[in-house]
Amino acid sequence: MLPPMAIARLMINQYVSARMIADSNFFNGLDRAGFLLQRNVDLMENIFERGGKHYIDMGVSKKITDGLVSHVTL
């Protein structure tokens, strides 16, 4: 049985907050590179209420923090 949405939202936000703290050096590197971050994010709100605007890292973030990718134009 799935947990109610409010509990799922709390669990996901706790996980995201813990990852942001645990990987703070990584996220600080993205900040220094000019990558726009939301530190206090409600992931469920981003996905379901704002229609996305989230980023799933597929390995490029490490290249950004290492200075291998400096600017991307879409």
N, CA, C and O atoms as a GROMACS GRO file, in nm:
protein
  296
    1MET      N    1   0.085  -0.118   0.000
    1MET     CA    2   0.000   0.000   0.000
    1MET      C    3   0.090   0.125   0.000
    1MET      O    4   0.188   0.132   0.073
    2LEU      N    5   0.053   0.221  -0.082
    2LEU     CA    6   0.129   0.346  -0.092
    2LEU      C    7   0.092   0.439   0.022
    2LEU      O    8  -0.023   0.441   0.066
    3PRO      N    9   0.188   0.517   0.071
    3PRO     CA   10   0.156   0.614   0.177
    3PRO      C   11   0.074   0.729   0.120
    3PRO      O   12   0.080   0.757   0.000
    4PRO      N   13  -0.003   0.794   0.204
    4PRO     CA   14  -0.078   0.912   0.157
    4PRO      C   15   0.018   1.016   0.100
    4PRO      O   16   0.135   1.022   0.138
    5MET      N   17  -0.031   1.097   0.010
    5MET     CA   18   0.052   1.196  -0.061
    5MET      C   19   0.127   1.288   0.035
    5MET      O   20   0.243   1.322   0.010
    6ALA      N   21   0.064   1.329   0.143
    6ALA     CA   22   0.131   1.420   0.237
    6ALA      C   23   0.252   1.353   0.300
    6ALA      O   24   0.355   1.417   0.320
    7ILE      N   25   0.241   1.226   0.332
    7ILE     CA   26   0.354   1.154   0.391
    7ILE      C   27   0.462   1.131   0.286
    7ILE      O   28   0.581   1.144   0.315
    8ALA      N   29   0.422   1.096   0.165
    8ALA     CA   30   0.519   1.078   0.056
    8ALA      C   31   0.594   1.207   0.031
    8ALA      O   32   0.716   1.206   0.012
    9ARG      N   33   0.524   1.319   0.030
    9ARG     CA   34   0.586   1.450   0.008
    9ARG      C   35   0.689   1.479   0.119
    9ARG      O   36   0.800   1.524   0.090
   10LEU      N   37   0.653   1.453   0.243
   10LEU     CA   38   0.745   1.475   0.355
   10LEU      C   39   0.869   1.387   0.342
   10LEU      O   40   0.981   1.433   0.363
   11MET      N   41   0.849   1.260   0.307
   11MET     CA   42   0.961   1.168   0.293
   11MET      C   43   1.054   1.211   0.180
   11MET      O   44   1.176   1.209   0.196
   12ILE      N   45   0.999   1.249   0.067
   12ILE     CA   46   1.081   1.291  -0.047
   12ILE      C   47   1.157   1.420  -0.014
   12ILE      O   48   1.275   1.431  -0.046
   13ASN      N   49   1.090   1.515   0.048
   13ASN     CA   50   1.156   1.642   0.082
   13ASN      C   51   1.266   1.621   0.186
   13ASN      O   52   1.370   1.687   0.180
   14GLN      N   53   1.246   1.529   0.280
   14GLN     CA   54   1.350   1.496   0.378
   14GLN      C   55   1.471   1.436   0.307
   14GLN      O   56   1.586   1.469   0.339
   15TYR      N   57   1.445   1.347   0.211
   15TYR     CA   58   1.554   1.285   0.136
   15TYR      C   59   1.632   1.389   0.056
   15TYR      O   60   1.755   1.389   0.056
   16VAL      N   61   1.560   1.478  -0.013
   16VAL     CA   62   1.626   1.581  -0.094
   16VAL      C   63   1.709   1.672  -0.005
   16VAL      O   64   1.822   1.707  -0.040
   17SER      N   65   1.655   1.711   0.110
   17SER     CA   66   1.730   1.798   0.203
   17SER      C   67   1.855   1.728   0.253
   17SER      O   68   1.961   1.791   0.262
   18ALA      N   69   1.844   1.601   0.286
   18ALA     CA   70   1.959   1.525   0.334
   18ALA      C   71   2.067   1.515   0.226
   18ALA      O   72   2.186   1.528   0.256
   19ARG      N   73   2.026   1.493   0.102
   19ARG     CA   74   2.123   1.486  -0.008
   19ARG      C   75   2.191   1.620  -0.030
   19ARG      O   76   2.312   1.625  -0.056
   20MET      N   77   2.116   1.729  -0.021
   20MET     CA   78   2.174   1.862  -0.040
   20MET      C   79   2.279   1.890   0.068
   20MET      O   80   2.382   1.951   0.040
   21ILE      N   81   2.253   1.844   0.191
   21ILE     CA   82   2.349   1.864   0.300
   21ILE      C   83   2.470   1.771   0.281
   21ILE      O   84   2.584   1.814   0.295
   22ALA      N   85   2.444   1.644   0.251
   22ALA     CA   86   2.552   1.546   0.237
   22ALA      C   87   2.644   1.580   0.120
   22ALA      O   88   2.765   1.559   0.127
   23ASP      N   89   2.588   1.632   0.014
   23ASP     CA   90   2.665   1.665  -0.106
   23ASP      C   91   2.684   1.815  -0.122
   23ASP      O   92   2.686   1.866  -0.234
   24SER      N   93   2.699   1.886  -0.010
   24SER     CA   94   2.704   2.033  -0.015
   24SER      C   95   2.822   2.084  -0.098
   24SER      O   96   2.809   2.185  -0.166
   25ASN      N   97   2.937   2.017  -0.093
   25ASN     CA   98   3.051   2.060  -0.174
   25ASN      C   99   3.018   2.052  -0.322
   25ASN      O  100   3.055   2.141  -0.399
   26PHE      N  101   2.950   1.947  -0.362
   26PHE     CA  102   2.909   1.929  -0.501
   26PHE      C  103   2.815   2.041  -0.545
   26PHE      O  104   2.834   2.101  -0.650
   27PHE      N  105   2.712   2.068  -0.462
   27PHE     CA  106   2.616   2.173  -0.496
   27PHE      C  107   2.678   2.311  -0.491
   27PHE      O  108   2.642   2.399  -0.569
   28ASN      N  109   2.772   2.332  -0.400
   28ASN     CA  110   2.844   2.460  -0.396
   28ASN      C  111   2.925   2.480  -0.522
   28ASN      O  112   2.936   2.592  -0.572
   29GLY      N  113   2.983   2.371  -0.576
   29GLY     CA  114   3.056   2.378  -0.703
   29GLY      C  115   2.965   2.417  -0.818
   29GLY      O  116   3.004   2.495  -0.905
   30LEU      N  117   2.843   2.363  -0.818
   30LEU     CA  118   2.746   2.402  -0.922
   30LEU      C  119   2.710   2.549  -0.909
   30LEU      O  120   2.699   2.620  -1.009
   31ASP      N  121   2.692   2.595  -0.784
   31ASP     CA  122   2.665   2.738  -0.760
   31ASP      C  123   2.777   2.825  -0.817
   31ASP      O  124   2.751   2.923  -0.888
   32ARG      N  125   2.901   2.790  -0.786
   32ARG     CA  126   3.016   2.868  -0.834
   32ARG      C  127   3.023   2.870  -0.986
   32ARG      O  128   3.068   2.968  -1.045
   33ALA      N  129   2.978   2.762  -1.050
   33ALA     CA  130   2.981   2.755  -1.196
   33ALA      C  131   2.866   2.831  -1.260
   33ALA      O  132   2.859   2.842  -1.382
   34GLY      N  133   2.774   2.884  -1.178
   34GLY     CA  134   2.662   2.961  -1.231
   34GLY      C  135   2.536   2.880  -1.256
   34GLY      O  136   2.440   2.930  -1.314
   35PHE      N  137   2.535   2.754  -1.213
   35PHE     CA  138   2.417   2.669  -1.229
   35PHE      C  139   2.312   2.715  -1.129
   35PHE      O  140   2.341   2.725  -1.010
   36LEU      N  141   2.191   2.742  -1.175
   36LEU     CA  142   2.086   2.792  -1.087
   36LEU      C  143   2.029   2.678  -1.003
   36LEU      O  144   1.979   2.579  -1.056
   37LEU      N  145   2.037   2.694  -0.873
   37LEU     CA  146   1.988   2.592  -0.780
   37LEU      C  147   1.882   2.649  -0.688
   37LEU      O  148   1.885   2.767  -0.653
   38GLN      N  149   1.790   2.565  -0.651
   38GLN     CA  150   1.695   2.597  -0.544
   38GLN      C  151   1.734   2.510  -0.426
   38GLN      O  152   1.719   2.388  -0.431
   39ARG      N  153   1.784   2.570  -0.321
   39ARG     CA  154   1.830   2.492  -0.205
   39ARG      C  155   1.715   2.438  -0.122
   39ARG      O  156   1.722   2.325  -0.074
   40ASN      N  157   1.612   2.514  -0.105
   40ASN     CA  158   1.496   2.469  -0.027
   40ASN      C  159   1.383   2.441  -0.124
   40ASN      O  160   1.294   2.524  -0.144
   41VAL      N  161   1.386   2.324  -0.183
   41VAL     CA  162   1.292   2.291  -0.289
   41VAL      C  163   1.191   2.186  -0.240
   41VAL      O  164   1.225   2.095  -0.165
   42ASP      N  165   1.069   2.203  -0.285
   42ASP     CA  166   0.965   2.102  -0.264
   42ASP      C  167   0.954   2.027  -0.397
   42ASP      O  168   0.888   2.074  -0.490
   43LEU      N  169   1.018   1.912  -0.406
   43LEU     CA  170   1.024   1.840  -0.532
   43LEU      C  171   0.886   1.803  -0.584
   43LEU      O  172   0.862   1.810  -0.704
   44MET      N  173   0.796   1.765  -0.496
   44MET     CA  174   0.660   1.730  -0.538
   44MET      C  175   0.590   1.850  -0.598
   44MET      O  176   0.518   1.837  -0.698
   45GLU      N  177   0.611   1.968  -0.540
   45GLU     CA  178   0.551   2.090  -0.595
   45GLU      C  179   0.608   2.118  -0.734
   45GLU      O  180   0.533   2.151  -0.826
   46ASN      N  181   0.741   2.104  -0.748
   46ASN     CA  182   0.802   2.127  -0.879
   46ASN      C  183   0.744   2.034  -0.984
   46ASN      O  184   0.714   2.077  -1.095
   47ILE      N  185   0.730   1.908  -0.952
   47ILE     CA  186   0.686   1.810  -1.051
   47ILE      C  187   0.537   1.822  -1.080
   47ILE      O  188   0.497   1.830  -1.197
   48PHE      N  189   0.454   1.824  -0.977
   48PHE     CA  190   0.310   1.815  -0.997
   48PHE      C  191   0.238   1.948  -1.009
   48PHE      O  192   0.136   1.956  -1.077
   49GLU      N  193   0.288   2.053  -0.944
   49GLU     CA  194   0.216   2.180  -0.942
   49GLU      C  195   0.277   2.285  -1.035
   49GLU      O  196   0.206   2.372  -1.085
   50ARG      N  197   0.408   2.278  -1.058
   50ARG     CA  198   0.473   2.377  -1.144
   50ARG      C  199   0.508   2.321  -1.281
   50ARG      O  200   0.561   2.392  -1.366
   51GLY      N  201   0.477   2.196  -1.303
   51GLY     CA  202   0.499   2.136  -1.434
   51GLY      C  203   0.644   2.107  -1.467
   51GLY      O  204   0.684   2.118  -1.583
   52GLY      N  205   0.721   2.069  -1.369
   52GLY     CA  206   0.859   2.030  -1.395
   52GLY      C  207   0.958   2.130  -1.345
   52GLY      O  208   0.957   2.167  -1.228
   53LYS      N  209   1.045   2.174  -1.434
   53LYS     CA  210   1.151   2.268  -1.400
   53LYS      C  211   1.249   2.208  -1.299
   53LYS      O  212   1.302   2.278  -1.213
   54HIS      N  213   1.270   2.079  -1.313
   54HIS     CA  214   1.370   2.013  -1.231
   54HIS      C  215   1.472   1.949  -1.324
   54HIS      O  216   1.447   1.934  -1.444
   55TYR      N  217   1.586   1.912  -1.271
   55TYR     CA  218   1.697   1.864  -1.351
   55TYR      C  219   1.739   1.727  -1.299
   55TYR      O  220   1.764   1.710  -1.180
   56ILE      N  221   1.745   1.630  -1.388
   56ILE     CA  222   1.792   1.497  -1.352
   56ILE      C  223   1.934   1.484  -1.404
   56ILE      O  224   1.958   1.489  -1.525
   57ASP      N  225   2.027   1.468  -1.313
   57ASP     CA  226   2.168   1.462  -1.350
   57ASP      C  227   2.201   1.329  -1.416
   57ASP      O  228   2.171   1.222  -1.362
   58MET      N  229   2.262   1.337  -1.532
   58MET     CA  230   2.305   1.218  -1.604
   58MET      C  231   2.458   1.219  -1.619
   58MET      O  232   2.513   1.160  -1.712
   59GLY      N  233   2.526   1.286  -1.527
   59GLY     CA  234   2.671   1.291  -1.529
   59GLY      C  235   2.730   1.423  -1.570
   59GLY      O  236   2.851   1.445  -1.554
   60VAL      N  237   2.648   1.512  -1.622
   60VAL     CA  238   2.700   1.641  -1.669
   60VAL      C  239   2.734   1.735  -1.552
   60VAL      O  240   2.824   1.818  -1.564
   61SER      N  241   2.663   1.721  -1.441
   61SER     CA  242   2.689   1.810  -1.327
   61SER      C  243   2.833   1.799  -1.280
   61SER      O  244   2.894   1.900  -1.246
   62LYS      N  245   2.888   1.680  -1.278
   62LYS     CA  246   3.028   1.661  -1.239
   62LYS      C  247   3.120   1.733  -1.338
   62LYS      O  248   3.221   1.791  -1.298
   63LYS      N  249   3.086   1.728  -1.466
   63LYS     CA  250   3.166   1.797  -1.567
   63LYS      C  251   3.156   1.949  -1.550
   63LYS      O  252   3.253   2.021  -1.575
   64ILE      N  253   3.039   1.997  -1.507
   64ILE     CA  254   3.022   2.141  -1.482
   64ILE      C  255   3.110   2.183  -1.365
   64ILE      O  256   3.182   2.283  -1.374
   65THR      N  257   3.106   2.107  -1.255
   65THR     CA  258   3.186   2.143  -1.137
   65THR      C  259   3.335   2.129  -1.164
   65THR      O  260   3.415   2.200  -1.103
   66ASP      N  261   3.375   2.039  -1.255
   66ASP     CA  262   3.515   2.023  -1.291
   66ASP      C  263   3.562   2.126  -1.395
   66ASP      O  264   3.680   2.130  -1.428
   67GLY      N  265   3.470   2.208  -1.446
   67GLY     CA  266   3.504   2.311  -1.542
   67GLY      C  267   3.513   2.261  -1.686
   67GLY      O  268   3.559   2.334  -1.773
   68LEU      N  269   3.469   2.138  -1.711
   68LEU     CA  270   3.474   2.084  -1.847
   68LEU      C  271   3.359   2.136  -1.934
   68LEU      O  272   3.370   2.138  -2.056
   69VAL      N  273   3.250   2.177  -1.870
   69VAL     CA  274   3.137   2.238  -1.939
   69VAL      C  275   3.118   2.375  -1.877
   69VAL      O  276   3.094   2.386  -1.756
   70SER      N  277   3.129   2.479  -1.958
   70SER     CA  278   3.121   2.613  -1.900
   70SER      C  279   2.996   2.688  -1.942
   70SER      O  280   2.950   2.777  -1.870
   71HIS      N  281   2.940   2.654  -2.060
   71HIS     CA  282   2.823   2.728  -2.104
   71HIS      C  283   2.747   2.643  -2.206
   71HIS      O  284   2.804   2.587  -2.300
   72VAL      N  285   2.618   2.636  -2.185
   72VAL     CA  286   2.533   2.562  -2.277
   72VAL      C  287   2.422   2.654  -2.323
   72VAL      O  288   2.355   2.716  -2.240
   73THR      N  289   2.400   2.664  -2.452
   73THR     CA  290   2.291   2.744  -2.506
   73THR      C  291   2.188   2.650  -2.563
   73THR      O  292   2.219   2.563  -2.645
   74LEU      N  293   2.065   2.668  -2.519
   74LEU     CA  294   1.958   2.585  -2.570
   74LEU      C  295   1.882   2.656  -2.679
   74LEU      O  296   1.786   2.601  -2.734
   0.00000   0.00000   0.00000
